[in-house]
Amino acid sequence: MADFGGAVWRKGSRSGAEGNCVEVADNLPAVVGVRDSKDVAGPVLVFSPQAWRSFLATIDRHH
């Protein structure tokens, strides 16, 4: 399990005013975490930095 003790969480730039969004922690060297902003103590999806960059690139191509 990844340690997110030093994570800096930020909300997505396109988050709605209702607070229904995700938070991303991409400041750690080996992992990127994604969590529900309404459940900060809940589960965290864990990605490698390479997988996260690939995901973002795919979104950019389809948006």
HTML snippet that shows the backbone in 3Dmol.js (N, CA, C, O; Angstrom):
<script src="https://3Dmol.org/build/3Dmol-min.js"></script>
<div id="view" style="width:600px;height:400px;position:relative"></div>
<script>
const pdb = `
ATOM      1  N   MET A   1       0.838  -1.178   0.000  1.00  0.00           N
ATOM      2  CA  MET A   1       0.000   0.000   0.000  1.00  0.00           C
ATOM      3  C   MET A   1       0.885   1.244   0.000  1.00  0.00           C
ATOM      4  O   MET A   1       1.883   1.302   0.719  1.00  0.00           O
ATOM      5  N   ALA A   2       0.523   2.219  -0.794  1.00  0.00           N
ATOM      6  CA  ALA A   2       1.285   3.459  -0.898  1.00  0.00           C
ATOM      7  C   ALA A   2       1.045   4.336   0.325  1.00  0.00           C
ATOM      8  O   ALA A   2      -0.043   4.332   0.901  1.00  0.00           O
ATOM      9  N   ASP A   3       2.069   5.086   0.712  1.00  0.00           N
ATOM     10  CA  ASP A   3       1.979   6.019   1.826  1.00  0.00           C
ATOM     11  C   ASP A   3       1.679   7.409   1.274  1.00  0.00           C
ATOM     12  O   ASP A   3       2.494   7.973   0.543  1.00  0.00           O
ATOM     13  N   PHE A   4       0.534   7.959   1.614  1.00  0.00           N
ATOM     14  CA  PHE A   4       0.147   9.273   1.141  1.00  0.00           C
ATOM     15  C   PHE A   4       0.253  10.332   2.235  1.00  0.00           C
ATOM     16  O   PHE A   4      -0.396  11.375   2.161  1.00  0.00           O
ATOM     17  N   GLY A   5       1.079  10.058   3.254  1.00  0.00           N
ATOM     18  CA  GLY A   5       1.256  11.003   4.356  1.00  0.00           C
ATOM     19  C   GLY A   5       1.796  12.351   3.915  1.00  0.00           C
ATOM     20  O   GLY A   5       1.438  13.374   4.499  1.00  0.00           O
ATOM     21  N   GLY A   6       2.647  12.380   2.899  1.00  0.00           N
ATOM     22  CA  GLY A   6       3.206  13.638   2.418  1.00  0.00           C
ATOM     23  C   GLY A   6       2.519  14.167   1.175  1.00  0.00           C
ATOM     24  O   GLY A   6       3.024  15.080   0.521  1.00  0.00           O
ATOM     25  N   ALA A   7       1.375  13.599   0.850  1.00  0.00           N
ATOM     26  CA  ALA A   7       0.675  13.989  -0.379  1.00  0.00           C
ATOM     27  C   ALA A   7       0.094  15.391  -0.266  1.00  0.00           C
ATOM     28  O   ALA A   7      -0.397  15.806   0.783  1.00  0.00           O
ATOM     29  N   VAL A   8       0.168  16.096  -1.374  1.00  0.00           N
ATOM     30  CA  VAL A   8      -0.498  17.392  -1.517  1.00  0.00           C
ATOM     31  C   VAL A   8      -1.649  17.161  -2.482  1.00  0.00           C
ATOM     32  O   VAL A   8      -1.442  16.940  -3.675  1.00  0.00           O
ATOM     33  N   TRP A   9      -2.865  17.216  -1.950  1.00  0.00           N
ATOM     34  CA  TRP A   9      -4.059  16.923  -2.743  1.00  0.00           C
ATOM     35  C   TRP A   9      -4.586  18.205  -3.375  1.00  0.00           C
ATOM     36  O   TRP A   9      -4.619  19.259  -2.740  1.00  0.00           O
ATOM     37  N   ARG A  10      -4.994  18.098  -4.624  1.00  0.00           N
ATOM     38  CA  ARG A  10      -5.601  19.238  -5.312  1.00  0.00           C
ATOM     39  C   ARG A  10      -6.809  18.755  -6.103  1.00  0.00           C
ATOM     40  O   ARG A  10      -6.836  17.634  -6.610  1.00  0.00           O
ATOM     41  N   LYS A  11      -7.801  19.625  -6.195  1.00  0.00           N
ATOM     42  CA  LYS A  11      -9.009  19.284  -6.946  1.00  0.00           C
ATOM     43  C   LYS A  11      -8.783  19.531  -8.424  1.00  0.00           C
ATOM     44  O   LYS A  11      -7.949  20.345  -8.822  1.00  0.00           O
ATOM     45  N   GLY A  12      -9.545  18.811  -9.223  1.00  0.00           N
ATOM     46  CA  GLY A  12      -9.459  18.982 -10.659  1.00  0.00           C
ATOM     47  C   GLY A  12      -9.815  20.400 -11.073  1.00  0.00           C
ATOM     48  O   GLY A  12     -10.660  21.042 -10.449  1.00  0.00           O
ATOM     49  N   SER A  13      -9.176  20.883 -12.114  1.00  0.00           N
ATOM     50  CA  SER A  13      -9.398  22.261 -12.558  1.00  0.00           C
ATOM     51  C   SER A  13     -10.818  22.482 -13.082  1.00  0.00           C
ATOM     52  O   SER A  13     -11.270  23.623 -13.180  1.00  0.00           O
ATOM     53  N   ARG A  14     -11.512  21.418 -13.412  1.00  0.00           N
ATOM     54  CA  ARG A  14     -12.877  21.551 -13.929  1.00  0.00           C
ATOM     55  C   ARG A  14     -13.925  21.086 -12.920  1.00  0.00           C
ATOM     56  O   ARG A  14     -15.025  20.679 -13.294  1.00  0.00           O
ATOM     57  N   SER A  15     -13.574  21.152 -11.656  1.00  0.00           N
ATOM     58  CA  SER A  15     -14.499  20.733 -10.601  1.00  0.00           C
ATOM     59  C   SER A  15     -15.703  21.657 -10.568  1.00  0.00           C
ATOM     60  O   SER A  15     -15.593  22.862 -10.797  1.00  0.00           O
ATOM     61  N   GLY A  16     -16.840  21.073 -10.283  1.00  0.00           N
ATOM     62  CA  GLY A  16     -18.057  21.859 -10.179  1.00  0.00           C
ATOM     63  C   GLY A  16     -18.199  22.497  -8.808  1.00  0.00           C
ATOM     64  O   GLY A  16     -17.522  22.102  -7.860  1.00  0.00           O
ATOM     65  N   ALA A  17     -19.066  23.468  -8.706  1.00  0.00           N
ATOM     66  CA  ALA A  17     -19.303  24.174  -7.452  1.00  0.00           C
ATOM     67  C   ALA A  17     -19.977  23.284  -6.414  1.00  0.00           C
ATOM     68  O   ALA A  17     -19.947  23.595  -5.223  1.00  0.00           O
ATOM     69  N   GLU A  18     -20.585  22.177  -6.850  1.00  0.00           N
ATOM     70  CA  GLU A  18     -21.283  21.282  -5.937  1.00  0.00           C
ATOM     71  C   GLU A  18     -20.325  20.420  -5.124  1.00  0.00           C
ATOM     72  O   GLU A  18     -20.757  19.746  -4.188  1.00  0.00           O
ATOM     73  N   GLY A  19     -19.059  20.426  -5.451  1.00  0.00           N
ATOM     74  CA  GLY A  19     -18.077  19.630  -4.719  1.00  0.00           C
ATOM     75  C   GLY A  19     -17.984  18.189  -5.174  1.00  0.00           C
ATOM     76  O   GLY A  19     -17.314  17.385  -4.527  1.00  0.00           O
ATOM     77  N   ASN A  20     -18.634  17.845  -6.264  1.00  0.00           N
ATOM     78  CA  ASN A  20     -18.577  16.483  -6.797  1.00  0.00           C
ATOM     79  C   ASN A  20     -17.354  16.351  -7.690  1.00  0.00           C
ATOM     80  O   ASN A  20     -17.438  16.494  -8.910  1.00  0.00           O
ATOM     81  N   CYS A  21     -16.235  16.082  -7.072  1.00  0.00           N
ATOM     82  CA  CYS A  21     -15.018  16.027  -7.875  1.00  0.00           C
ATOM     83  C   CYS A  21     -14.007  15.070  -7.251  1.00  0.00           C
ATOM     84  O   CYS A  21     -14.225  14.516  -6.173  1.00  0.00           O
ATOM     85  N   VAL A  22     -12.931  14.900  -7.940  1.00  0.00           N
ATOM     86  CA  VAL A  22     -11.843  14.075  -7.439  1.00  0.00           C
ATOM     87  C   VAL A  22     -10.679  14.975  -7.050  1.00  0.00           C
ATOM     88  O   VAL A  22     -10.581  16.118  -7.497  1.00  0.00           O
ATOM     89  N   GLU A  23      -9.810  14.443  -6.220  1.00  0.00           N
ATOM     90  CA  GLU A  23      -8.576  15.120  -5.860  1.00  0.00           C
ATOM     91  C   GLU A  23      -7.417  14.242  -6.305  1.00  0.00           C
ATOM     92  O   GLU A  23      -7.497  13.014  -6.254  1.00  0.00           O
ATOM     93  N   VAL A  24      -6.351  14.878  -6.739  1.00  0.00           N
ATOM     94  CA  VAL A  24      -5.179  14.178  -7.237  1.00  0.00           C
ATOM     95  C   VAL A  24      -3.968  14.606  -6.419  1.00  0.00           C
ATOM     96  O   VAL A  24      -3.781  15.789  -6.132  1.00  0.00           O
ATOM     97  N   ALA A  25      -3.156  13.635  -6.052  1.00  0.00           N
ATOM     98  CA  ALA A  25      -1.865  13.904  -5.414  1.00  0.00           C
ATOM     99  C   ALA A  25      -0.791  13.388  -6.349  1.00  0.00           C
ATOM    100  O   ALA A  25      -0.576  12.181  -6.465  1.00  0.00           O
ATOM    101  N   ASP A  26      -0.114  14.319  -7.019  1.00  0.00           N
ATOM    102  CA  ASP A  26       0.921  13.920  -7.975  1.00  0.00           C
ATOM    103  C   ASP A  26       2.295  14.468  -7.601  1.00  0.00           C
ATOM    104  O   ASP A  26       3.180  14.589  -8.448  1.00  0.00           O
ATOM    105  N   ASN A  27       2.460  14.799  -6.317  1.00  0.00           N
ATOM    106  CA  ASN A  27       3.736  15.335  -5.858  1.00  0.00           C
ATOM    107  C   ASN A  27       4.685  14.272  -5.303  1.00  0.00           C
ATOM    108  O   ASN A  27       5.809  14.594  -4.917  1.00  0.00           O
ATOM    109  N   LEU A  28       4.261  13.038  -5.260  1.00  0.00           N
ATOM    110  CA  LEU A  28       5.104  11.974  -4.726  1.00  0.00           C
ATOM    111  C   LEU A  28       5.904  11.330  -5.862  1.00  0.00           C
ATOM    112  O   LEU A  28       5.403  11.241  -6.984  1.00  0.00           O
ATOM    113  N   PRO A  29       7.122  10.884  -5.600  1.00  0.00           N
ATOM    114  CA  PRO A  29       7.976  10.414  -6.698  1.00  0.00           C
ATOM    115  C   PRO A  29       7.545   9.109  -7.360  1.00  0.00           C
ATOM    116  O   PRO A  29       7.792   8.934  -8.553  1.00  0.00           O
ATOM    117  N   ALA A  30       6.917   8.195  -6.642  1.00  0.00           N
ATOM    118  CA  ALA A  30       6.670   6.862  -7.196  1.00  0.00           C
ATOM    119  C   ALA A  30       5.208   6.552  -7.481  1.00  0.00           C
ATOM    120  O   ALA A  30       4.913   5.560  -8.148  1.00  0.00           O
ATOM    121  N   VAL A  31       4.284   7.377  -6.992  1.00  0.00           N
ATOM    122  CA  VAL A  31       2.858   7.084  -7.162  1.00  0.00           C
ATOM    123  C   VAL A  31       2.064   8.365  -7.375  1.00  0.00           C
ATOM    124  O   VAL A  31       2.490   9.457  -6.998  1.00  0.00           O
ATOM    125  N   VAL A  32       0.896   8.200  -7.992  1.00  0.00           N
ATOM    126  CA  VAL A  32      -0.098   9.263  -8.105  1.00  0.00           C
ATOM    127  C   VAL A  32      -1.364   8.717  -7.473  1.00  0.00           C
ATOM    128  O   VAL A  32      -1.797   7.610  -7.793  1.00  0.00           O
ATOM    129  N   GLY A  33      -1.955   9.487  -6.581  1.00  0.00           N
ATOM    130  CA  GLY A  33      -3.183   9.069  -5.916  1.00  0.00           C
ATOM    131  C   GLY A  33      -4.372   9.865  -6.402  1.00  0.00           C
ATOM    132  O   GLY A  33      -4.252  11.049  -6.715  1.00  0.00           O
ATOM    133  N   VAL A  34      -5.526   9.210  -6.466  1.00  0.00           N
ATOM    134  CA  VAL A  34      -6.773   9.859  -6.850  1.00  0.00           C
ATOM    135  C   VAL A  34      -7.825   9.433  -5.843  1.00  0.00           C
ATOM    136  O   VAL A  34      -7.981   8.246  -5.558  1.00  0.00           O
ATOM    137  N   ARG A  35      -8.554  10.416  -5.302  1.00  0.00           N
ATOM    138  CA  ARG A  35      -9.581  10.105  -4.305  1.00  0.00           C
ATOM    139  C   ARG A  35     -10.806  10.981  -4.515  1.00  0.00           C
ATOM    140  O   ARG A  35     -10.761  11.985  -5.226  1.00  0.00           O
ATOM    141  N   ASP A  36     -11.889  10.583  -3.887  1.00  0.00           N
ATOM    142  CA  ASP A  36     -13.151  11.320  -3.907  1.00  0.00           C
ATOM    143  C   ASP A  36     -13.033  12.478  -2.925  1.00  0.00           C
ATOM    144  O   ASP A  36     -12.717  12.261  -1.756  1.00  0.00           O
ATOM    145  N   SER A  37     -13.278  13.685  -3.373  1.00  0.00           N
ATOM    146  CA  SER A  37     -13.139  14.853  -2.497  1.00  0.00           C
ATOM    147  C   SER A  37     -14.153  14.864  -1.358  1.00  0.00           C
ATOM    148  O   SER A  37     -13.937  15.539  -0.351  1.00  0.00           O
ATOM    149  N   LYS A  38     -15.245  14.135  -1.500  1.00  0.00           N
ATOM    150  CA  LYS A  38     -16.251  14.069  -0.440  1.00  0.00           C
ATOM    151  C   LYS A  38     -15.935  13.007   0.600  1.00  0.00           C
ATOM    152  O   LYS A  38     -16.585  12.956   1.645  1.00  0.00           O
ATOM    153  N   ASP A  39     -14.947  12.156   0.333  1.00  0.00           N
ATOM    154  CA  ASP A  39     -14.585  11.069   1.233  1.00  0.00           C
ATOM    155  C   ASP A  39     -13.062  10.986   1.341  1.00  0.00           C
ATOM    156  O   ASP A  39     -12.450  10.012   0.904  1.00  0.00           O
ATOM    157  N   VAL A  40     -12.461  12.022   1.929  1.00  0.00           N
ATOM    158  CA  VAL A  40     -11.003  12.112   1.954  1.00  0.00           C
ATOM    159  C   VAL A  40     -10.354  11.013   2.785  1.00  0.00           C
ATOM    160  O   VAL A  40      -9.163  10.745   2.622  1.00  0.00           O
ATOM    161  N   ALA A  41     -11.101  10.380   3.658  1.00  0.00           N
ATOM    162  CA  ALA A  41     -10.562   9.269   4.448  1.00  0.00           C
ATOM    163  C   ALA A  41     -10.813   7.925   3.770  1.00  0.00           C
ATOM    164  O   ALA A  41     -10.402   6.879   4.272  1.00  0.00           O
ATOM    165  N   GLY A  42     -11.484   7.964   2.638  1.00  0.00           N
ATOM    166  CA  GLY A  42     -11.835   6.740   1.934  1.00  0.00           C
ATOM    167  C   GLY A  42     -10.695   6.205   1.091  1.00  0.00           C
ATOM    168  O   GLY A  42      -9.546   6.618   1.248  1.00  0.00           O
ATOM    169  N   PRO A  43     -11.015   5.290   0.203  1.00  0.00           N
ATOM    170  CA  PRO A  43      -9.986   4.632  -0.611  1.00  0.00           C
ATOM    171  C   PRO A  43      -9.326   5.590  -1.594  1.00  0.00           C
ATOM    172  O   PRO A  43      -9.904   6.598  -2.001  1.00  0.00           O
ATOM    173  N   VAL A  44      -8.107   5.246  -1.956  1.00  0.00           N
ATOM    174  CA  VAL A  44      -7.327   6.016  -2.922  1.00  0.00           C
ATOM    175  C   VAL A  44      -6.966   5.090  -4.081  1.00  0.00           C
ATOM    176  O   VAL A  44      -6.436   3.999  -3.874  1.00  0.00           O
ATOM    177  N   LEU A  45      -7.255   5.529  -5.286  1.00  0.00           N
ATOM    178  CA  LEU A  45      -6.789   4.814  -6.469  1.00  0.00           C
ATOM    179  C   LEU A  45      -5.318   5.170  -6.658  1.00  0.00           C
ATOM    180  O   LEU A  45      -4.944   6.338  -6.554  1.00  0.00           O
ATOM    181  N   VAL A  46      -4.492   4.181  -6.932  1.00  0.00           N
ATOM    182  CA  VAL A  46      -3.052   4.390  -7.040  1.00  0.00           C
ATOM    183  C   VAL A  46      -2.591   4.073  -8.462  1.00  0.00           C
ATOM    184  O   VAL A  46      -2.897   3.012  -9.006  1.00  0.00           O
ATOM    185  N   PHE A  47      -1.856   5.003  -9.045  1.00  0.00           N
ATOM    186  CA  PHE A  47      -1.322   4.860 -10.394  1.00  0.00           C
ATOM    187  C   PHE A  47       0.180   5.103 -10.369  1.00  0.00           C
ATOM    188  O   PHE A  47       0.682   5.835  -9.516  1.00  0.00           O
ATOM    189  N   SER A  48       0.886   4.495 -11.295  1.00  0.00           N
ATOM    190  CA  SER A  48       2.288   4.864 -11.488  1.00  0.00           C
ATOM    191  C   SER A  48       2.288   6.217 -12.204  1.00  0.00           C
ATOM    192  O   SER A  48       1.328   6.535 -12.905  1.00  0.00           O
ATOM    193  N   PRO A  49       3.332   7.007 -12.042  1.00  0.00           N
ATOM    194  CA  PRO A  49       3.384   8.283 -12.771  1.00  0.00           C
ATOM    195  C   PRO A  49       3.258   8.097 -14.287  1.00  0.00           C
ATOM    196  O   PRO A  49       2.627   8.912 -14.961  1.00  0.00           O
ATOM    197  N   GLN A  50       3.849   7.041 -14.815  1.00  0.00           N
ATOM    198  CA  GLN A  50       3.757   6.777 -16.251  1.00  0.00           C
ATOM    199  C   GLN A  50       2.318   6.479 -16.667  1.00  0.00           C
ATOM    200  O   GLN A  50       1.860   6.989 -17.690  1.00  0.00           O
ATOM    201  N   ALA A  51       1.605   5.671 -15.903  1.00  0.00           N
ATOM    202  CA  ALA A  51       0.208   5.353 -16.217  1.00  0.00           C
ATOM    203  C   ALA A  51      -0.651   6.612 -16.123  1.00  0.00           C
ATOM    204  O   ALA A  51      -1.557   6.803 -16.934  1.00  0.00           O
ATOM    205  N   TRP A  52      -0.377   7.469 -15.146  1.00  0.00           N
ATOM    206  CA  TRP A  52      -1.148   8.699 -14.980  1.00  0.00           C
ATOM    207  C   TRP A  52      -0.926   9.636 -16.180  1.00  0.00           C
ATOM    208  O   TRP A  52      -1.880  10.216 -16.699  1.00  0.00           O
ATOM    209  N   ARG A  53       0.323   9.779 -16.612  1.00  0.00           N
ATOM    210  CA  ARG A  53       0.615  10.624 -17.780  1.00  0.00           C
ATOM    211  C   ARG A  53      -0.083  10.076 -19.027  1.00  0.00           C
ATOM    212  O   ARG A  53      -0.601  10.844 -19.838  1.00  0.00           O
ATOM    213  N   SER A  54      -0.096   8.760 -19.177  1.00  0.00           N
ATOM    214  CA  SER A  54      -0.771   8.139 -20.307  1.00  0.00           C
ATOM    215  C   SER A  54      -2.269   8.413 -20.263  1.00  0.00           C
ATOM    216  O   SER A  54      -2.877   8.718 -21.289  1.00  0.00           O
ATOM    217  N   PHE A  55      -2.860   8.305 -19.088  1.00  0.00           N
ATOM    218  CA  PHE A  55      -4.284   8.598 -18.903  1.00  0.00           C
ATOM    219  C   PHE A  55      -4.590  10.040 -19.300  1.00  0.00           C
ATOM    220  O   PHE A  55      -5.546  10.293 -20.033  1.00  0.00           O
ATOM    221  N   LEU A  56      -3.784  10.985 -18.818  1.00  0.00           N
ATOM    222  CA  LEU A  56      -4.009  12.398 -19.139  1.00  0.00           C
ATOM    223  C   LEU A  56      -3.841  12.662 -20.630  1.00  0.00           C
ATOM    224  O   LEU A  56      -4.601  13.437 -21.210  1.00  0.00           O
ATOM    225  N   ALA A  57      -2.862  12.033 -21.250  1.00  0.00           N
ATOM    226  CA  ALA A  57      -2.649  12.202 -22.688  1.00  0.00           C
ATOM    227  C   ALA A  57      -3.841  11.680 -23.476  1.00  0.00           C
ATOM    228  O   ALA A  57      -4.244  12.282 -24.471  1.00  0.00           O
ATOM    229  N   THR A  58      -4.400  10.568 -23.036  1.00  0.00           N
ATOM    230  CA  THR A  58      -5.576  10.004 -23.712  1.00  0.00           C
ATOM    231  C   THR A  58      -6.767  10.944 -23.593  1.00  0.00           C
ATOM    232  O   THR A  58      -7.507  11.138 -24.558  1.00  0.00           O
ATOM    233  N   ILE A  59      -6.953  11.519 -22.427  1.00  0.00           N
ATOM    234  CA  ILE A  59      -8.060  12.479 -22.243  1.00  0.00           C
ATOM    235  C   ILE A  59      -7.866  13.679 -23.148  1.00  0.00           C
ATOM    236  O   ILE A  59      -8.818  14.133 -23.783  1.00  0.00           O
ATOM    237  N   ASP A  60      -6.654  14.198 -23.219  1.00  0.00           N
ATOM    238  CA  ASP A  60      -6.381  15.368 -24.074  1.00  0.00           C
ATOM    239  C   ASP A  60      -6.716  15.081 -25.532  1.00  0.00           C
ATOM    240  O   ASP A  60      -7.246  15.943 -26.234  1.00  0.00           O
ATOM    241  N   ARG A  61      -6.409  13.879 -25.981  1.00  0.00           N
ATOM    242  CA  ARG A  61      -6.682  13.531 -27.379  1.00  0.00           C
ATOM    243  C   ARG A  61      -8.168  13.429 -27.665  1.00  0.00           C
ATOM    244  O   ARG A  61      -8.583  13.644 -28.804  1.00  0.00           O
ATOM    245  N   HIS A  62      -8.976  13.110 -26.676  1.00  0.00           N
ATOM    246  CA  HIS A  62     -10.404  12.894 -26.884  1.00  0.00           C
ATOM    247  C   HIS A  62     -11.261  14.060 -26.399  1.00  0.00           C
ATOM    248  O   HIS A  62     -12.487  13.952 -26.358  1.00  0.00           O
ATOM    249  N   HIS A  63     -10.649  15.131 -26.046  1.00  0.00           N
ATOM    250  CA  HIS A  63     -11.423  16.270 -25.530  1.00  0.00           C
ATOM    251  C   HIS A  63     -11.380  17.422 -26.446  1.00  0.00           C
ATOM    252  O   HIS A  63     -11.979  18.460 -26.162  1.00  0.00           O
TER     253      HIS A  63
END
`;
const viewer = $3Dmol.createViewer("view");
viewer.addModel(pdb, "pdb");
viewer.setStyle({}, {cartoon: {color: "spectrum"}});
viewer.zoomTo();
viewer.render();
</script>
